[in-house]
Amino acid sequence: MEFDFLVVGHVAIDVNVFPWGVVENVLGGAPTYSGLFLAGLGKKVALLSKVGIDFTEIFPPIFGKFGLDTEGLLVAGENSTTFRNTYDEQGNRVQVCKHLAPPLQPSDIPSYYTNFLGVYVSPLGSEVTPELLAELRRRTKYLMLDPQGLLRRIGPDGRVRLEATDLTPYLKHVDIIKIGKDEMAAFPGSSPRQVAEKLRQAGAPIAIVTQGEKGCLLLDERGVREFPALQVQVRDHTGAGDVFGAAFLCRYAETRDADEAARFANAAAGLKIRYRGAVGFPSLEEILRVLA
């Protein structure tokens, strides 16, 4: 079977605490936000993830219902990866991890997941390894990494903090890396440009730093460019980073134009935050209308 994109990373069952209220049993993670967004664009999408038995007890087969291939969605253990996310009015987040699902192995990749236009990897914890990326790289034209989970350290109380990590073993397999605004805390004292330069020197041909309402910074062989964010009324920041990442990879894989991909991704992420949770995603028509 032919696919356009593969989304890799744990599905999460989150508790989100907002200034306006608490929402429990919220689906999170890249398979949810990136996968459903790409499917909404009409792309053929497959997933590689692990969940616990709790996922099957709480949720219907939602991903298959929306056309995603779930052969790589594996049930392993009792608990899915679970976070309690507390947001302030500006969208800043404090995380507490309650459970982590088992890591992903190269042997977990279904045998017919062989030829993708793009693979988007966005771990929530340490579920991906350089060996997994090496195997995925052989199966795709473009591989994009959001290393958010690789930068997380979980304390005895479950509280999540960010810590600088040597990403070089991962980046030698990566075409594009994206660092989010929250993950800048793992690079104390560094500007977005300095972080992008470090990541590109470590091996990623394209390095992106997203900056929320300030837009994003992109560095490639042509140098540094900045792209403004779409100004919208924010309802929920959740999932905006994975929508940005999937949108950038999708547009870049189709056009090979990093600037166009950055503008497309900014528009997609901006339109996404008008919705709460995984219940609404911008269409291709909406994104192109904004860009026009």
Phi, psi and chi 1 to 4 in degrees:
 res  aa     phi    psi   chi1   chi2   chi3   chi4
   1 MET       -  138.2 -176.0  174.4  179.2      -
   2 GLU   -90.0  135.2  -67.5  -69.8  -33.1      -
   3 PHE  -125.2  156.1  -64.3  101.9      -      -
   4 ASP   -89.0  -47.9  -60.8  -49.7      -      -
   5 PHE  -137.9  150.1  -64.1   96.4      -      -
   6 LEU  -119.1  132.1  173.1   65.1      -      -
   7 VAL  -110.6  127.3  178.2      -      -      -
   8 VAL  -122.2  131.1 -179.1      -      -      -
   9 GLY   146.7  162.5      -      -      -      -
  10 HIS   -70.2  141.7  -80.8  162.3      -      -
  11 VAL   -75.8  139.6  175.4      -      -      -
  12 ALA  -114.5  150.2      -      -      -      -
  13 ILE  -111.1  105.1  -59.0  176.9      -      -
  14 ASP  -105.6  156.2  -71.5  -19.8      -      -
  15 VAL  -112.2  116.7  177.1      -      -      -
  16 ASN  -106.5  124.6  -69.8  -24.4      -      -
  17 VAL  -109.7  113.9 -178.3      -      -      -
  18 PHE  -111.2  163.2  -59.5  101.1      -      -
  19 PRO   -57.5  -25.0  -27.4   36.2      -      -
  20 TRP   -97.0   -3.9   46.8  -95.5      -      -
  21 GLY   153.6  179.5      -      -      -      -
  22 VAL  -114.3  134.9  178.4      -      -      -
  23 VAL  -123.6  122.8 -176.6      -      -      -
  24 GLU  -103.2  163.4  -62.9 -173.4   -5.8      -
  25 ASN    52.1   52.2  -67.2  -27.5      -      -
  26 VAL   -97.4  127.1  178.2      -      -      -
  27 LEU   -70.5  132.2  -85.9  179.0      -      -
  28 GLY  -136.8 -170.5      -      -      -      -
  29 GLY    89.4  163.1      -      -      -      -
  30 ALA   -60.5  -39.3      -      -      -      -
  31 PRO   -56.4  -33.9  -28.2   37.6      -      -
  32 THR   -73.9  -57.4  -58.3      -      -      -
  33 TYR   -79.7  -48.3  -72.5   98.0      -      -
  34 SER   -70.3  -44.1  -59.3      -      -      -
  35 GLY   -62.7  -49.0      -      -      -      -
  36 LEU   -68.8  -34.9  -67.2  177.6      -      -
  37 PHE   -62.9  -48.2  168.0   71.8      -      -
  38 LEU   -64.1  -39.4  -71.2  168.9      -      -
  39 ALA   -61.9  -37.0      -      -      -      -
  40 GLY   -65.7  -24.0      -      -      -      -
  41 LEU   -82.0   -0.9  -64.0 -174.2      -      -
  42 GLY    89.2   14.5      -      -      -      -
  43 LYS   -87.4  151.6  -53.7  -56.2  178.2 -176.8
  44 LYS   -88.3  117.1  -66.0 -179.5  179.6  178.3
  45 VAL  -123.7  138.6 -176.3      -      -      -
  46 ALA  -118.9  158.5      -      -      -      -
  47 LEU  -120.3  148.4  -55.2  178.6      -      -
  48 LEU  -131.6  111.7 -178.3   63.3      -      -
  49 SER  -161.5  166.6 -176.2      -      -      -
  50 LYS  -128.8  139.1  -76.9 -177.8  178.8  173.3
  51 VAL  -130.4  168.7  -64.8      -      -      -
  52 GLY   -96.6  175.9      -      -      -      -
  53 ILE   -60.6  -29.0  -65.9  173.5      -      -
  54 ASP   -59.4  -32.0   55.0   -5.8      -      -
  55 PHE   -63.2  -44.9  175.9   83.7      -      -
  56 THR   -69.1  -24.8   64.7      -      -      -
  57 GLU   -80.8  -29.0  -66.4  172.5  -18.0      -
  58 ILE   -94.1  -39.7  -62.6  171.7      -      -
  59 PHE  -113.3  142.7  -63.0  101.1      -      -
  60 PRO   -72.5  174.2   28.4  -35.3      -      -
  61 PRO   -71.9   68.3   25.8  -33.8      -      -
  62 ILE   -65.1  -39.3 -177.6  170.4      -      -
  63 PHE   -67.8  -44.5  -63.9  116.4      -      -
  64 GLY   -62.2  -34.3      -      -      -      -
  65 LYS   -60.5  -33.4  178.7 -179.5  177.4 -178.6
  66 PHE   -95.2   11.8  -74.1   94.6      -      -
  67 GLY    92.7    5.6      -      -      -      -
  68 LEU   -81.1  142.8  -75.6   73.1      -      -
  69 ASP   -79.9  126.0 -173.4  -87.3      -      -
  70 THR  -113.3   20.1   57.3      -      -      -
  71 GLU   -61.6  -29.4 -171.5   67.6   22.7      -
  72 GLY   -92.3    7.9      -      -      -      -
  73 LEU   -93.3   99.9 -178.6   61.3      -      -
  74 LEU  -103.7  137.8  -50.8  173.7      -      -
  75 VAL   -91.3  123.0  178.1      -      -      -
  76 ALA  -145.8  109.6      -      -      -      -
  77 GLY    88.4 -177.5      -      -      -      -
  78 GLU   -82.1  -38.2  -65.6  -68.9  -33.6      -
  79 ASN  -118.1  138.2  -61.1  112.6      -      -
  80 SER   -79.4  163.0  -57.5      -      -      -
  81 THR   -59.0  128.9  -65.8      -      -      -
  82 THR  -135.5  128.7  -54.8      -      -      -
  83 PHE  -125.2  150.7  -71.6   97.2      -      -
  84 ARG  -107.2  114.2 -177.6  179.1  179.5   88.9
  85 ASN  -108.4  121.1  -55.7  -53.2      -      -
  86 THR  -111.2  121.1  -57.5      -      -      -
  87 TYR  -109.1  146.3  -66.0   88.6      -      -
  88 ASP   -99.1 -175.1   63.5   17.1      -      -
  89 GLU   -62.7  -27.4  -67.1  -76.4   -4.1      -
  90 GLN   -89.2    1.3  -70.2   70.1   46.9      -
  91 GLY    87.4    3.2      -      -      -      -
  92 ASN   -69.1  144.9  -61.5  -51.8      -      -
  93 ARG  -125.7  136.4  177.2  178.1   63.9 -177.0
  94 VAL  -112.4  129.5  174.0      -      -      -
  95 GLN  -115.4  141.2  -73.4 -171.0  -58.5      -
  96 VAL  -126.4  125.9  174.9      -      -      -
  97 CYS   -93.7  126.5  179.9      -      -      -
  98 LYS   -98.9  -35.0  -60.6  177.3   68.3  176.8
  99 HIS  -148.0  151.8  -55.9  -71.3      -      -
 100 LEU  -127.9  128.2  -80.2  176.6      -      -
 101 ALA   -72.7  163.2      -      -      -      -
 102 PRO   -63.4  157.5  -21.6   33.0      -      -
 103 PRO   -69.3  163.2   22.4  -31.7      -      -
 104 LEU   -93.8  139.8  -63.3  166.1      -      -
 105 GLN  -116.4  153.8  -52.5  -67.4  -21.0      -
 106 PRO   -54.2  -33.8  -28.1   35.5      -      -
 107 SER   -69.8  -12.4   58.6      -      -      -
 108 ASP   -78.4  -13.7  -65.7  -35.1      -      -
 109 ILE   -73.1  121.3  -54.7  172.6      -      -
 110 PRO   -56.4  145.8  -27.7   36.9      -      -
 111 SER   -62.4  -28.7   59.3      -      -      -
 112 TYR   -91.7    5.9   65.2   92.4      -      -
 113 TYR   -84.2   80.6  -75.8   10.2      -      -
 114 THR  -116.0  -26.2   56.5      -      -      -
 115 ASN  -147.8   98.3 -172.8   22.2      -      -
 116 PHE  -113.3  147.7  -63.6   91.6      -      -
 117 LEU   -67.6  -40.0  178.0   59.6      -      -
 118 GLY  -150.0  148.1      -      -      -      -
 119 VAL  -122.4  126.3  172.3      -      -      -
 120 TYR  -109.1  120.2 -178.3   62.9      -      -
 121 VAL  -114.1  120.8 -177.8      -      -      -
 122 SER  -143.4   84.1 -178.0      -      -      -
 123 PRO   -72.4  150.0   28.1  -35.2      -      -
 124 LEU   -91.8  -26.5  -67.2  175.5      -      -
 125 GLY  -134.5 -134.1      -      -      -      -
 126 SER  -104.3   36.6   55.1      -      -      -
 127 GLU   -77.3  -11.1   68.5  -98.7   32.3      -
 128 VAL  -112.5  151.5  -55.5      -      -      -
 129 THR  -127.3  163.1   62.2      -      -      -
 130 PRO   -57.7  -33.6  -26.3   35.5      -      -
 131 GLU   -65.2  -38.7  -67.6   73.4   25.0      -
 132 LEU   -64.6  -43.8  178.7   67.4      -      -
 133 LEU   -62.5  -38.2  -67.7 -168.2      -      -
 134 ALA   -60.6  -41.6      -      -      -      -
 135 GLU   -70.1  -40.0 -179.0   57.1   38.7      -
 136 LEU   -65.4  -35.7  -68.0  169.8      -      -
 137 ARG   -60.8  -31.9 -170.2   67.3 -169.1   82.4
 138 ARG   -72.1  -11.6  -71.8 -169.1  -79.1  -90.0
 139 ARG  -111.1   10.2  -57.2  175.7 -173.0 -128.3
 140 THR  -147.4  160.7 -172.9      -      -      -
 141 LYS   -83.7  -38.8 -168.9  170.7 -176.9 -179.2
 142 TYR  -133.5  134.3  -59.2  106.6      -      -
 143 LEU  -121.7  126.4 -166.7  151.0      -      -
 144 MET  -118.4  137.1 -178.7  171.0 -179.5      -
 145 LEU  -122.3  129.0  172.2   66.0      -      -
 146 ASP  -107.1  107.5 -179.2  -22.9      -      -
 147 PRO   -86.2   25.0   35.3  -36.5      -      -
 148 GLN   -50.8  -47.5   55.0  176.3  -42.7      -
 149 GLY   -69.2  -28.6      -      -      -      -
 150 LEU   -70.1  -19.0  -57.0  176.4      -      -
 151 LEU   -95.8   -1.4  -59.1  173.0      -      -
 152 ARG   -91.9  140.1  -70.5  175.2  178.1  151.4
 153 ARG  -123.9  132.1  -60.9  -65.3  177.1  -91.9
 154 ILE  -107.4  121.5  -60.1  170.7      -      -
 155 GLY   -78.5  173.5      -      -      -      -
 156 PRO   -58.1  -27.8  -22.5   32.9      -      -
 157 ASP   -89.9    3.5   59.2   -7.1      -      -
 158 GLY    87.7   -8.9      -      -      -      -
 159 ARG   -66.9  136.2 -169.8  177.9  176.8   97.1
 160 VAL   -97.6  130.6  177.2      -      -      -
 161 ARG  -125.7  161.0   60.9 -176.4  176.8   84.1
 162 LEU  -104.4  141.1  -65.8  166.4      -      -
 163 GLU  -143.6  139.1 -176.3  178.4  -76.1      -
 164 ALA   -59.5  137.1      -      -      -      -
 165 THR  -136.6  143.0  -59.3      -      -      -
 166 ASP   -74.9  108.8 -178.9   13.7      -      -
 167 LEU   -93.0    2.5  -63.3  172.7      -      -
 168 THR   -54.0  -44.2  -55.6      -      -      -
 169 PRO   -59.7  -26.9  -23.5   34.9      -      -
 170 TYR   -83.9  -40.1  -62.4   86.9      -      -
 171 LEU   -70.8  -18.6  -65.8 -174.2      -      -
 172 LYS   -70.1  -10.0   64.6 -177.9 -179.5 -179.9
 173 HIS  -107.3    3.0  -53.1  -63.0      -      -
 174 VAL  -111.7  140.7  167.6      -      -      -
 175 ASP   -92.3  -35.3  -60.0  -70.3      -      -
 176 ILE  -137.8  134.4  -52.3  158.9      -      -
 177 ILE  -124.6  140.6 -174.8  168.1      -      -
 178 LYS  -125.6  126.9  176.6 -171.0   77.6   71.9
 179 ILE  -108.6  131.0  -66.5  -72.8      -      -
 180 GLY   -87.5  169.0      -      -      -      -
 181 LYS   -58.2  -41.6 -179.4  178.9   73.8  170.3
 182 ASP   -63.0  -38.4  -70.0  -15.5      -      -
 183 GLU   -74.7   -8.9  -74.8   67.9   51.2      -
 184 MET   -60.8  -22.0  -78.1  -66.3  -65.5      -
 185 ALA   -63.7  -18.8      -      -      -      -
 186 ALA   -80.2   -3.5      -      -      -      -
 187 PHE  -127.0   63.7  -56.4   89.6      -      -
 188 PRO   -59.9  136.3   21.8  -32.8      -      -
 189 GLY    83.2   -3.4      -      -      -      -
 190 SER  -102.1  142.1  -63.8      -      -      -
 191 SER   -82.6  162.5   67.3      -      -      -
 192 PRO   -53.6  -39.2  -29.5   36.8      -      -
 193 ARG   -64.9  -42.8  177.2  170.4 -176.9  154.5
 194 GLN   -63.8  -38.8  -70.5  169.6  -29.0      -
 195 VAL   -64.7  -45.6  169.5      -      -      -
 196 ALA   -60.1  -40.1      -      -      -      -
 197 GLU   -64.6  -41.9  -71.5  171.4  -15.8      -
 198 LYS   -61.4  -43.5  -70.0  176.4 -175.3  176.6
 199 LEU   -68.7  -37.7  -64.4  172.0      -      -
 200 ARG   -70.3  -38.6 -169.6  159.8 -171.0  -88.3
 201 GLN   -63.9  -28.8  -70.5  167.8    3.4      -
 202 ALA   -78.9   -8.6      -      -      -      -
 203 GLY   136.3  -12.6      -      -      -      -
 204 ALA   -86.6  121.3      -      -      -      -
 205 PRO   -61.2  -33.5  -25.8   35.8      -      -
 206 ILE  -123.0  125.6  -60.9  175.5      -      -
 207 ALA  -121.0  132.4      -      -      -      -
 208 ILE  -127.1  137.6  -57.2  166.2      -      -
 209 VAL  -122.4  117.7  179.0      -      -      -
 210 THR   -88.8  145.9   59.7      -      -      -
 211 GLN  -132.1   33.6  -55.5  172.2   79.2      -
 212 GLY    61.0 -127.6      -      -      -      -
 213 GLU   -66.8  -10.5   69.5  -80.9   -2.1      -
 214 LYS   -88.4   -4.0  -65.0 -179.3 -179.1  178.8
 215 GLY    92.4 -143.8      -      -      -      -
 216 CYS  -141.4  157.2   70.9      -      -      -
 217 LEU  -114.4  136.1  177.4  147.2      -      -
 218 LEU  -127.6  136.6 -178.3  148.9      -      -
 219 LEU  -130.0  125.3  172.9   64.6      -      -
 220 ASP  -142.5 -160.3   60.2   11.3      -      -
 221 GLU   -65.8  -14.9   75.4  -79.8   -3.3      -
 222 ARG   -90.4   -2.6  -65.6  163.3   52.2 -157.8
 223 GLY   104.8 -162.9      -      -      -      -
 224 VAL   -96.6  135.6  172.0      -      -      -
 225 ARG  -134.5  150.3  -79.2   94.3   71.0 -154.3
 226 GLU  -120.7  143.7  -64.9 -168.0   53.3      -
 227 PHE  -128.7  127.6  -58.5   88.8      -      -
 228 PRO   -71.8  152.6   26.7  -34.9      -      -
 229 ALA   -79.1  158.4      -      -      -      -
 230 LEU   -76.1  130.5 -175.2   65.9      -      -
 231 GLN   -89.5  112.8  -59.9  -56.0  -53.2      -
 232 VAL  -137.7  167.6  -62.1      -      -      -
 233 GLN   -80.4  119.1 -178.0  176.3    1.3      -
 234 VAL   -83.4  130.8  179.0      -      -      -
 235 ARG  -110.4  -33.5  -61.6 -170.3   73.5 -171.3
 236 ASP  -163.7  121.4 -176.1   -0.6      -      -
 237 HIS   -78.2  -12.8  -68.8   87.7      -      -
 238 THR   -59.0  130.7  -50.7      -      -      -
 239 GLY    85.6   -7.0      -      -      -      -
 240 ALA   -62.6  -36.7      -      -      -      -
 241 GLY   -65.2  -41.9      -      -      -      -
 242 ASP   -73.8  -29.5  -80.3  -34.3      -      -
 243 VAL   -67.6  -43.4  167.2      -      -      -
 244 PHE   -56.7  -50.2  178.3  100.6      -      -
 245 GLY   -60.6  -46.4      -      -      -      -
 246 ALA   -64.9  -39.2      -      -      -      -
 247 ALA   -66.0  -42.5      -      -      -      -
 248 PHE   -62.5  -49.3 -175.2   94.7      -      -
 249 LEU   -60.4  -44.2  175.5   62.0      -      -
 250 CYS   -60.1  -49.3  178.0      -      -      -
 251 ARG   -69.6  -39.6 -158.5   64.2  171.2  174.9
 252 TYR   -67.1  -41.0 -178.1   76.9      -      -
 253 ALA   -62.7  -29.9      -      -      -      -
 254 GLU   -87.3  -28.3  -66.4  174.5  -17.4      -
 255 THR  -117.1  -21.4   67.3      -      -      -
 256 ARG    59.0   23.2  -73.7  -59.5  -52.7  -85.5
 257 ASP  -114.1  103.9 -173.6  -31.7      -      -
 258 ALA   -66.1  -35.3      -      -      -      -
 259 ASP   -66.5  -45.4  -70.0   10.8      -      -
 260 GLU   -62.6  -39.9  179.9  177.9  -19.5      -
 261 ALA   -63.7  -38.8      -      -      -      -
 262 ALA   -66.0  -42.6      -      -      -      -
 263 ARG   -65.3  -41.4  -64.8 -172.8 -173.8   98.3
 264 PHE   -61.3  -44.2 -174.7   87.0      -      -
 265 ALA   -68.0  -40.2      -      -      -      -
 266 ASN   -60.3  -42.6  -91.1  -12.3      -      -
 267 ALA   -65.2  -43.8      -      -      -      -
 268 ALA   -62.2  -46.2      -      -      -      -
 269 ALA   -65.8  -39.8      -      -      -      -
 270 GLY   -63.6  -41.7      -      -      -      -
 271 LEU   -68.9  -32.0  -69.0  169.9      -      -
 272 LYS   -63.3  -41.0  170.9   67.0 -168.2   80.9
 273 ILE   -73.5    1.8   60.8  178.0      -      -
 274 ARG   -79.1  -14.4  -59.2  177.0  -50.7  160.3
 275 TYR  -106.0  154.6  -58.6   97.7      -      -
 276 ARG   -98.0  124.4  -74.5  179.3  177.9  160.0
 277 GLY    68.1 -156.1      -      -      -      -
 278 ALA   -94.4   35.7      -      -      -      -
 279 VAL  -107.0   -0.6  -63.9      -      -      -
 280 GLY  -158.1  134.2      -      -      -      -
 281 PHE  -135.6  146.6  -66.5   89.0      -      -
 282 PRO   -69.6  145.8   26.6  -34.9      -      -
 283 SER   -85.7  165.1   67.8      -      -      -
 284 LEU   -59.5  -39.5  177.5   60.7      -      -
 285 GLU   -62.4  -41.5  -69.0   73.9   19.8      -
 286 GLU   -63.2  -45.0  -74.0 -179.6  -75.3      -
 287 ILE   -62.8  -46.9  -61.9  168.8      -      -
 288 LEU   -66.2  -32.9  -65.4  179.0      -      -
 289 ARG   -64.3  -42.6 -167.8 -180.0  -51.2  125.9
 290 VAL   -64.0  -43.5  165.2      -      -      -
 291 LEU   -65.6  -29.9  -68.2  175.1      -      -
 292 ALA   -75.2      -      -      -      -      -
